[in-house]
Amino acid sequence: MAGAGMLWIHGGGLVIGAAKQDDNLCMSTASRLGIRIVSVDYRLAPEFPFPAALDDALAAWLWMQHNAPKLGFDPRRVVVAGESAGGGIAASLVQRLHDRGGVQPVAQWLFAPMLDDRTAAQVDLDGRDHPVWNNRSNRFGWASYLNSEPGADVVPPYAVPARRENLSGLPPAWLYAGDSELFRDEIVDYAARLRAAGVPVEFEIVTGAAHGFENWANETALAQDLVKRAQNWLSSTLGIDASNG
């Protein structure tokens, strides 16, 4: 069986961040599962609003498809993955690829994804203490990306993954949310809607976890256990034996 690949998309609220921030998670996954990972540096808002980041992710996907033989993986065994804003862009990318047709991602691997601009429009959330990423920051991120205030009646297709009405036909998904993070409810809702649409879903809420803790607290047992469970799901989905990892 030819090897598998992954397109990884970093977080940063759509306005900050770089691919190198996720080197630990990517290297751990590549080593344990034996897969090739391409981590994309996409253009950031507000200088480059939607669809720049999504276009960059799509360009990376197409580059991987074209170069798969050279890189040593099967182009039909590519996972689209990301954390936070990168998880949201990953979710949008699999929607866009579904509608384009052609080769599809074999899975979507979403760590605390940023999925719904309508959360940012809820000003009653502004006064709540959400560690790492609060709703004021969330509103700035979405407004910068959409080039308009979040929560509008209509947004461009693929700009906000949670706005898509029909989620059927999308690839199997793994998602998690921290129990104290701002995105918890929107992730819960998206996971439920995927499952209702017939998409195989593995979802968990991590008790005692703030947003993106698997990144900035990666040396803790809580983070390492989460990543191992996520990798176990991915190895099973890809048909890879990672029992010795």
C-alpha positions in Angstrom: 0.0 0.0 0.0 1.4 3.4 -0.9 2.0 5.9 1.9 -0.4 8.6 3.1 0.0 12.3 3.3 -1.4 15.2 5.3 -2.0 18.9 4.5 -1.6 20.7 7.8 -3.0 24.3 8.3 -1.8 26.3 11.4 -3.9 28.4 13.7 -3.8 32.0 14.8 -7.3 33.5 14.6 -6.9 34.1 10.8 -4.6 37.1 11.6 -1.4 35.7 13.1 0.6 32.5 13.2 3.0 30.5 11.1 3.5 26.9 10.0 6.5 26.4 12.3 4.4 26.7 15.4 3.0 23.2 14.9 6.3 21.5 14.1 6.0 19.3 17.3 2.6 17.9 16.5 3.4 17.5 12.8 6.8 15.8 13.5 5.2 13.5 16.1 2.5 12.5 13.7 4.8 12.0 10.8 7.1 9.8 12.9 4.5 7.7 14.6 2.3 7.1 11.5 5.0 7.2 8.8 3.1 9.8 6.7 4.3 12.8 4.7 3.1 16.2 6.0 3.0 19.5 4.2 2.4 22.4 6.5 1.3 25.5 4.6 2.0 29.2 5.4 -1.0 31.0 4.1 -1.7 34.7 3.7 -3.1 36.4 6.8 -6.0 38.9 7.3 -6.6 41.8 7.5 -4.0 42.5 4.8 -5.3 39.5 2.9 -9.0 38.8 3.7 -11.0 35.8 2.4 -10.5 34.0 0.1 -6.7 34.4 0.3 -6.0 31.8 3.1 -8.4 29.3 1.6 -6.9 29.8 -1.9 -3.5 29.2 -0.5 -4.7 26.0 1.2 -6.2 24.9 -2.1 -3.0 25.6 -3.9 -1.1 23.5 -1.4 -3.6 20.6 -1.9 -3.1 20.8 -5.6 0.7 20.9 -5.3 0.5 17.8 -3.1 -1.6 16.0 -5.6 0.8 16.9 -8.4 3.9 15.9 -6.5 2.6 12.9 -4.6 4.7 10.3 -6.6 7.9 12.3 -6.0 7.1 12.8 -2.2 6.2 9.1 -1.8 2.5 9.0 -1.0 -0.8 8.1 -2.7 -2.7 11.3 -3.7 -5.9 9.4 -2.8 -4.8 9.0 0.8 -4.3 12.6 1.9 -5.8 14.0 5.1 -6.7 17.7 5.5 -6.0 18.9 9.0 -5.5 21.9 11.2 -5.8 23.7 14.5 -8.1 26.6 15.5 -8.3 28.9 12.6 -6.4 26.4 10.6 -9.0 23.8 11.5 -11.7 26.1 10.2 -9.8 26.6 6.9 -9.4 22.8 6.7 -13.1 22.3 7.2 -13.8 24.9 4.4 -11.2 23.3 2.1 -12.9 19.9 2.3 -16.2 21.5 1.5 -14.7 23.3 -1.5 -13.0 20.1 -2.7 -16.2 18.2 -2.4 -17.9 20.6 -4.7 -15.0 20.7 -7.1 -15.1 17.0 -7.6 -12.0 14.9 -8.3 -9.8 13.3 -5.7 -11.1 13.9 -2.2 -9.4 14.0 1.2 -9.6 10.7 3.0 -10.3 12.4 6.4 -10.4 15.8 8.2 -8.5 16.1 11.4 -9.6 19.2 13.3 -8.1 20.4 16.6 -10.4 23.0 18.3 -11.5 24.4 14.9 -12.7 28.0 14.5 -15.9 27.3 12.5 -18.6 30.0 13.0 -18.4 33.8 12.8 -21.8 34.0 14.5 -20.2 33.2 17.8 -18.1 36.4 17.4 -21.4 38.4 16.9 -22.7 37.4 20.4 -21.6 40.4 22.4 -22.8 38.8 25.6 -19.8 36.5 25.4 -17.4 39.4 25.6 -17.4 39.6 29.4 -16.7 35.9 29.9 -13.2 34.6 30.6 -12.2 32.3 27.8 -8.5 31.7 28.2 -6.1 32.1 25.2 -8.8 33.4 22.8 -11.7 35.5 23.9 -14.7 36.8 22.0 -13.2 40.3 21.4 -10.2 38.7 19.7 -12.6 36.4 17.9 -14.6 39.3 16.6 -11.4 41.0 15.3 -10.3 37.8 13.6 -13.5 37.2 11.8 -14.0 40.8 10.9 -10.5 40.9 9.4 -11.0 37.7 7.5 -14.5 38.5 6.2 -13.7 42.2 5.6 -17.1 42.9 7.3 -18.6 42.5 10.7 -19.3 38.9 11.7 -22.8 37.6 12.0 -24.2 39.0 8.7 -27.2 37.3 7.2 -25.2 36.1 4.2 -21.5 35.3 3.9 -19.5 34.2 0.8 -19.5 30.4 0.1 -16.7 28.6 2.0 -15.8 31.6 4.1 -17.5 30.1 7.2 -17.6 26.3 7.3 -20.4 26.2 9.9 -22.7 28.2 7.6 -22.8 25.3 5.0 -26.3 23.8 5.1 -25.6 20.4 3.5 -22.7 18.5 5.1 -23.4 15.2 3.5 -20.6 13.5 1.5 -17.8 15.0 3.4 -14.9 12.8 4.6 -14.7 11.2 8.1 -13.9 13.7 10.8 -12.1 13.8 14.1 -12.7 16.9 16.2 -12.1 18.0 19.8 -13.0 21.0 21.9 -11.8 22.1 25.3 -14.5 22.4 27.9 -13.6 26.0 28.8 -13.0 27.4 25.3 -15.0 29.9 23.3 -15.5 27.5 20.4 -16.9 24.6 22.4 -20.6 25.1 21.4 -19.9 25.7 17.7 -17.7 22.6 17.6 -20.3 20.5 19.3 -22.9 21.7 16.9 -20.7 21.1 13.8 -19.8 17.6 15.0 -23.5 16.8 15.5 -24.5 18.1 12.1 -21.8 16.1 10.4 -23.0 13.0 12.1 -26.6 13.7 11.2 -25.5 14.1 7.6 -24.1 10.6 7.6 -20.4 11.6 8.0 -18.4 9.3 10.3 -17.4 11.4 13.3 -15.1 11.0 16.3 -15.6 13.9 18.7 -14.6 14.6 22.3 -14.7 17.4 24.8 -11.5 17.5 26.9 -12.3 18.4 30.5 -10.0 21.1 32.0 -8.7 22.2 28.7 -8.4 25.7 27.3 -8.2 26.5 23.6 -5.3 25.0 21.7 -3.7 23.5 24.8 -2.2 20.6 22.8 0.0 23.2 21.2 1.2 25.6 23.9 1.0 22.9 26.7 2.2 20.0 24.6 4.4 18.6 27.4 1.5 17.9 29.7 0.0 14.5 30.0 -3.4 15.9 29.1 -2.1 17.2 25.8 0.0 14.1 25.0 -2.9 11.8 25.7 -5.2 13.8 23.4 -2.7 13.8 20.6 -2.2 10.0 21.0 -5.9 9.4 20.8 -6.1 11.6 17.7 -3.2 9.8 16.1 -4.8 6.4 16.9 -8.0 7.5 15.1 -6.0 8.7 12.2 -4.0 5.5 11.9 -7.2 3.5 12.0 -8.8 5.6 9.4 -5.7 5.3 7.1 -5.2 1.6 7.8 -1.8 2.2 9.4 -0.4 0.1 12.2 0.8 2.6 14.8 0.7 0.1 17.7 4.5 0.5 18.3 4.4 4.3 18.3 
